[in-house]
Amino acid sequence: MPAERRSLSQSLVLLVLPVLLVISGCSSIPTSGPVGVITADSEAGPTDPLIFNPSGPRQDADPESLLRTFIRAGTGAAGDYEIARDYLTDEFAMQWQPEERIIIYSSAPQVSATPTEGVFQVQLEVEGTINAEGIRTGAVATTTESLTAELAQDADGQWRITSIPDGIMISSNEADLLLETYSLYFYSSSFEHWVPDVRWFVNRAAIAANIVEAMLEGPAPYLQGSVTSAFPEGTTLGVESVPIVSGTATVDLSADVLQDTSDLIRQQMQQQLRVNLAGLNTVNSVQMTVGQPVFLGDDIPHPNLIVPVADPPVGNEQIVVSGNELFLYQTDQTVPIGAVPSVAALDPQDPAMALTGSDFAFLNGNRTRLYTTGPDEEILIAATGRNLTAPSFDPNNWVWTAGTDSQGQGSTVTAIPPGGTQDSSVSVTVPWLADGRVLELRVSRDGSRALVVTEQDGVSRVLLAGIIRNRDRTPQSLSAPRELFARGPVNTAKWVNEDTVIVAQTSADAEVTPEFLSLDGSAQTLAPLEGITHISAGTGPTAVFAATPEGVRNRVGDTWSDEPVEGVQDPAFPG
């Protein structure tokens, strides 16, 4: 996994707001007093920008060849794409926005003339696009897109481009070298977790400004309403750069950002800036300014400042079904759960364990009832329905499941509060599930996202949606999702870490090839294994277990353990 998308746990340990400087300032906007400089981890981050040196316009080039070399010139980001701008007329060069849209193509672009003089078509086999905020959109299969370019001859008889859509076009091979994936971070609605929002940026000297600008623009559409930012909507950079001098990144913000803010909010702003720039290997501290360094408060850190957890681990212990009872499972050993009532009469399957390790849930044999229990607790019926999905706990101990609606034409999503029953359950609004059946629903460990596998007309999809809650954190709805693309059908999915999931099409008697899907669009297949009926995933890609008819096997390197652990079924890590 790229270093810039590493877990932030170690670098967040350094999150301290020392008092470094006392300055004077105005009274309406607090910009005087101690200045907070937050130290960032400098050990890892994006590599230095790879320098492309494309050629400029060739003398007396015909329009078609000029357009082809212009496309190649889009790889040269140096000097604000000065080489690519040489292909444009002087007037159009001042208007052209090269990073407004990046098209990633698979095969050589086709350039052809149209019946209109000076007008040409550029046809591309598109693998994906990236917008100005770094949000990448992909597709299951390559699609075709045509762009219109207009050219004219200048006073010296040289063809130059007078009009072409904003953006650059790069091949998929060039994309691997020119672009850098980077996780923006927003607060969960409780401010207790960092939630990643994976973006793509051109790897160049101005990447720090790209990161901050994208963060200020807000989260990707599928996360809107499920995460929050310390910065109010409309906040912009005061200057269009984030200079880095001697390891300190100075982020100058628009003048009105600090109006009516408290010490706590300003520290949350500084904390968010720090975590978003922590992955750059050129940055070891961050200073927030509004013309002058920002006052963060006399009491640093503020007593109510929460240091969010990034990519929370889930430990090594799983819950399993063994002998029709619930057990804990670790290191190939099963351990009875103390003071939990017998569930044998309920034919338990698909158990789940809260992130706290103290609450449990499971389905009955025909998947029509979801039960909850715990040490010294009775067994409660938490939900009823048809084709219920395996329960999933969020960080607030709500239990989630989905099922087929009463007409059998769509799906419903239900969340049950801690200690609740079906009478206290909440029906979560999900309009985009009206015609599909949910095969799996897993809440992320930060509690802000839902991983959903659906099936409609025999076609499966892996979707990621934001969880929108009200002020008391009661789930309300799932946002319009983004899609992750697997290589084949999928009926199960689990979280591996904050930005990676594992998916598979389980089968009791066929060979199954699980696959890691990353939020950056990359994928990695695991070694196939015959007869995978269930998958569990813990902290990171090495903690993967597969249940087979013979027993449970765990991932060992690039393959699976030789000897299955017998008598154990349906393993599940907390969550």
N, C-alpha and C positions, 0 to 999 in steps of 0.2 A: 504494500500500500504506500502511495507517495508520502514523503515526509511532511509535506505541507498540510496533509489531512490527518496528522497524527492526533492521538488523544491529547487533550489540553491539561490533563490532571496534574502533570509535573509542573508545567509552567504556571498554573494557577496557584500553586503553593507560594509563588513569589509575589502574589498580589498584595502589595503593601503600599500605602499612600504616605510616604514620608514628607515631612515639612522641610522644604528646601530653601524657601525664599520668602521674604516679606516685601511687598510693594504697595504703593498707594493706588487708589482708583476711585471711580465714581460710586455714588451711593445707590443709584437706581438699578444698575446691573453689577452684581458682586464679582468684580475682577481684581480685587485687592486681597492681600493676606497671603497665607501659605499656598504654594503652588504644588500640585500633585504631579509627580513624575513616576510612572509605573514601569518597573523593570520587566522586560520581556525575555523569554527564553531565546537565546541566540544560537543554539546548537544546531537547529535544523530549520529548513525552510526551502522555498523555491530556489532553484539554481540560478546562477547569473544568466541574464538574457543571452540566448543564442543569437549571434549576429548573422543575418542573411544579407547577402550582397547581390541583389538582383540587378540586371542591366537596365540602363535607361533607354529611351526611344532610339531605335536605329535610324540612321539617316536614310530618307526616301523610302521608309517602310510603307507598304500598302496597308489599308485599313484593317484587313483581317489579321495580318501578322502583328500589327501594332496592338490590336486588342488581345491577342494571345500573350504577348510579352507584358502587357499591362496587368493581366491576371497574375502572372508570375511576380510582378513587381509588388503585389500586395503582401508578399512575405517580408518586405523590408520596412519594419516599423521605425527605423532610426530617423531622427530629424522630423518626426511627425509625418512619416511616409513621404519624404521629400522626393524620392525617386519615382514613386507611383504618381505623384502630383505633376511630374514633368510630362506625363502622358496627356495631361489635361490642358485645356486653354487656361490662361492666367485667371480669367474671371471665374471659371468653373472650379479651378483648383482651390479657390478661397472658400467655396461653398461645400465642397465634398467632405463627407463625414465617414472616414474609413472604418471606424469600429461601431458604426450604428447597427450593422448587421454583418455577421460573418457566415458565409456559406461554405460548408465542408462538402467537397465533391469526391466521387470515387474514381471516375475515369476521365480521360482528357476532355476538356470542354470543346464543344463544336461551335464554330463561329461561321455564320453565313450571312450573305447580303439579302436584303429585302427589295421589293420592287421600288421602294422609295430611296432616292439617292441620298447617300450618307447615313442611312439607317441600317443597323445590323442586329442580328439576334445571336445571343450567347446561350447555348443550351447546356445544362448541367445535370448530371446524375447526382442528386443531393442525398447525402447520408444524414445530415443534420444542419441546424442553423443555431446561431448564438446571437441574442439581441444585445442592445447597448448596455444592459445591466448584467450581462454575463450569463443569462439563463439559456441553457441549451435545450433545444427541442429535437428529438430524434424520431425515428420511425422504424416499424418492423421491417419494412422493405424499402429499398432505394426508390425515391421518387424523382420525377423530371421537373425541372423548372427552367423557364426561359426568361432572359433579361434583355431589354432593349437598350441599345447604345446608339448615340448619334455622334457623328464625327464631321469635321470640316477641315479644310486646308487653311493654314495660316498664311501670312504675307510671304513667307519663304517657300510656300508650297508643301509644307510638312503637315501630315494628317495629325490632328489632335482631337481628343474626346471633348465634346461640348455638353454631353448629358449621359449619365448612366446612374442607376440606383445607388444610393449611399451604401457603403460596405465593401468588404474585400472577399475574394474567393480563394480558398486554399484547398489543396488536396488532403485526403485523410492522412497520408504519410507526413506531409508538412505540419498538419495539425498536432501530431504527436510531439513535434519539435518546437513549434512556435507558440502553442497554447499551454497554459498552466491551469490545472484545477485548484480551486481554493475554496475552503469552507468559510462563508460568512457565519457569524453567530448572532442569534437573537435570544432574548430572554423567554423562557416559558412563561405562561400567564401567572404563575406563582413566584416568578423570579428565582426559583430554586435550581433550575437547570439551564444549561446552554443548549440551544437547538441549532444544529447545523443546516445551512442552506448552501448547497454546493454550486459554485459558479465557475465559469471559464473566462480567463483573461489572457490577452496577449502578453507574453512574458517580456516586459521591457522596463526601462527605468521608471516609468510613470505608474507602475502597478500599484503602488501604495495609494495614490490618488484614486485609481479605479476601484480599489477595495472600499475605501471610505465613501466614495460617491455612491457605490452600489448599496452599501449598508444604509446610508441616509435615505436612499430611495425606498427602502423597506423590503420586506421579504418577498419571495416568489409568490405568485398567485395562490398556489395550493396551501401556503402557510399563513396567508392573510386571515386574521381573526383568531389564529391559534397560538401565535407568538406575539411578543411585544418588543418595542425598542425604547430605550431611555430617551431618545431624541424625538421631539415633536415632529409631526408631519410638516413637510415644507422646509426643513432644515437643509441648508446647502453649505458647501465650502465657501469661506470668505474669499479665498484665492484658489485658482484652479490647479493647485499642486499641494503635495505633502512633502516638503523638504525633509531630508534625513541628513543630519549633520552630527558627526561623531557618535553615531548610533541612536540619536534622539530624533524621533519623528515628530514634527510640529504640525498639528492639525488646527488650522485657523477656520473658525466657523462663522456663519452669517450672524450679524449683530444682534438679531432679535431672539436667538436661540435660548438665551439665559433669562429672558424676562419671566419674573414670577417663579423662578426655580428655587428649590431648597438645597441645602448642602447635600442631602441624601441623593436628590435627583442628579446633581452635578457629579457626584461620585459614581453614580450608576452610569452616567455618560462616559466618564473617564474609564471606568472598568470595561465598558463595551468597546470603546476604541482600542484599549490595550489588548483585549482578547482577539480582536479582528486583525490587528497588525502583528500579533505574536509569532505568526508563522514566517515572517520575512527575516531572512538571515542577516539583513542589514540593519535591523531595528532591535535595540535592547532597552529602549525606554520611549514613552509617549508623553507629549505635553499638549494639552488642549488650550487654545487661545481664542480670544475674540478681540483681535487687535493687540491684546496683551495677555499674559498668562492668567488663567482662570482661578479664582479663589475657590477652594474645595471645602472650606470650613475649618474652624478651629479644632474640632474634635475629629481627628483623622485616624483610622476610618470611622465613619458614622456608626453609632451603636446599632442602627437598624439596617446597615448594609449587609446584604446576603451575598456571599461568594458562591455563585452557582456551580453546580457539579456538571462536568462535561463527561459524556459517554460513561455513565455509571456502570460499574461491574455488577455481576449477579452471583459471584461466588462459584463454588465447585459442586454444590449439593443440588440434586434434582429430586423431584417427586415422581414416583412410579406406581404402577399397579403390579402387585405380586400376590398370587394366591387370592385374588379378588379382594385384597385390602390395600390401603394406601401405605406406602413406605417411603423413606428417604433413601437416596442412592448416591454413593460416592466411592470412587476407587474400587469399582466392581463389587461393592458390598452394599447390602440392604440393611437398613436400620429401622426398627419400628418407631412410629411417631407417638410419643407419649401422650396419654390422656385423650386420644382421639377416638370417638366411638366407631364401632364396626360398621363398614359400609358394604359388606359382602352380599347382603340381600338385595342390593340395588344394582348389581352387575356393573361396577364402575369402569369407566374408560375416560381417556383424555383428561387426566388430572392437571390441575394448575396450582401454583403456590405463589402467595403474595411476595412482593419484593422484601417485605419485612421477615418472611419465613414463618409467620405465625397464623396465617389463614390459608384455607385450601378450598378448592372447588373441583367438581368433576361432573361428567355426564352419566346418565344411565345407559343401559345397553342399546336401546333403540333410539337414542339421541332426542328424546322428547322432554327430558327434564334436566335442569342444571341444579346441582346441590352445592351448598357451602357448609363448611364446618371448621372446627379448630380445636385446640386443646381445651378440654373442659367445656366444650360447646356442643349443643345439640346439632343435628343435621337439619338444615333448612332447605325448603324448595325455593330457589331464587328466581327461576324462570321456567316457563313451559313453552313448548312449541313443536315445530317439526324441523328435522334436519338441522338441529342446533350445532353450531360450530364449537370447537374446543374453547373453553373459557380462557380469558386473558385478564390478568390484574394490571391496573395502572398504578402509578406511584402513590395515589391517594386511597388505594385499596378498593376502588370500584372494580367490579367484575363485569367483563364485556362478553357478549355472545351475539351471534346473528342466526337467523332462521328463515325458513320459507314462510311467506305471509299466508293468511287464511285462505286466499283464493289460489295459492300455488303459482302465482304469476310474477312474483318478485320476492324481495327479501326485506326483513326488518332487522334493525340493530337495537339491542337492548343493553343498558348499563344498570347495574344493581349497586346501590351504595353499601358501604361497609356494614355488615350485620343485617342487611336488608333482605326482604323477600320480594316475591313477584308483585305484591301490593305496593311496594315502595320503589319499584323499578322505574326507569326512565326510558321512554321510547326516543331514540336518537334520530333526528331528521336527516335522511340521506336521499334526496330526490333522484340522484343518478343511479340508484339501485332498483328503480321501479320495475325494470324488465329483466334483471339478472339475478342469479342465485349466488349467494356467498358461500365459498368453499372453506375459507379461512379468514379470520380477523385477529390481528395481533397488535396490541398497543405498544408503542415505543417506550423505552425505559425512561425517557424524559417526559412521558405522558402527553406530548403535544401532537403526536402523529399516529395514524392508524394504517397498518399494512393490511390490504384487503385483496384476496384472490377471488375473482368472480368468474362465472361461466354463463354464457348466453349463446344459444343456438350451437352448442358444441365447441365454442371458442372461449378459451380462458384468457384472463388478463390479470396482470399484477399491478395493483394501484396503490398509490400513497396519497393519503388525504390528511389535512389538518383537523385536529379536534377542537371545536369551538365550544367554550364553556361560559357560563354566566359568572357573576362576581363571587359566588360561593363555591365555584369550581364544579358545579353540576354540569355534566355533558349536555350539550344542546343539539349539535349537528356536526356533520362531517363536510368539509369544504369540497369543492370540485377538485378531483384528484389529478395528479400527474401519473404517467404510466412508466413502468420499468419493463424493458423488453427482454424476455427469455427466448432461448433458441427453440423451444418446443412447448407442448402443453404443460400446464402447472396445476396442481391441486392442493399444494401445501407450501407454506412460506413461514420463515422465522427470522427474527432480528438477530444479527451476528454482532454488530456494534452500531454506533450512531449513524453510520452512513452506508452500511452493507447488510444485505439480507441473503438468506439461502432459500432456494426454491427447488421443487422437484415434482415429478408426476409419479406418485407412489404406486406400487404394484406388488402383490404378494408373490407373484411367480415370474415376473419379467425383470430384465435388467433395468436398473434405474441409475441415471446419471444426474446427481444434484449439481446445482450451479449457483455460484455467488454472483449477485447483481449489486453493483455499486451505484450510488446516487449520481456519480459522475458519468454514467452511461457505460462503463466498462463491465465486462463479465469474465468469469473464470469457471470452467467446468472442473468438477472433482472426479476422482476415479469412480467408475461405475461399480455397482454392487447389485447382485441379484436379490430380488425380493425385499426391497425397502418398503416397509409399511408405515413408518413414522420417523420423523426427524426432530431432533432437539438441538438447540444452539445456545452456548453460554457466552462467556466473555471472549470475543475474538474468534478468528477463523480456525484456530486449532481445536477449539472446544465444540466439536460437532459429533453427534451421536446418531446412529441409525438403528432403528428397531427392525428386525427381520423375523420371519417365522421361527428361526432357530434361537433367537435371543438378540441382545443389544451389542453392537460393535461401535467402537469409537474411531475417530480419524487419527491415523498415525502417519505423519509425514504426508506423502501424496497418495496414500492408500488407506486401508482399513485394518483394524486389528484382526489377527488370524482366528482367535477363539472367541465366539460370542458368549456373553454372560446370559445364562439360561434362566428362565422363570421370571423374567422382568419384561414389562411391556409399557408402552406409551410414556417414555421418560420426558420430563419437561423441567427446564430451568425456571427460576422465579420470573414472574411477569406474565 
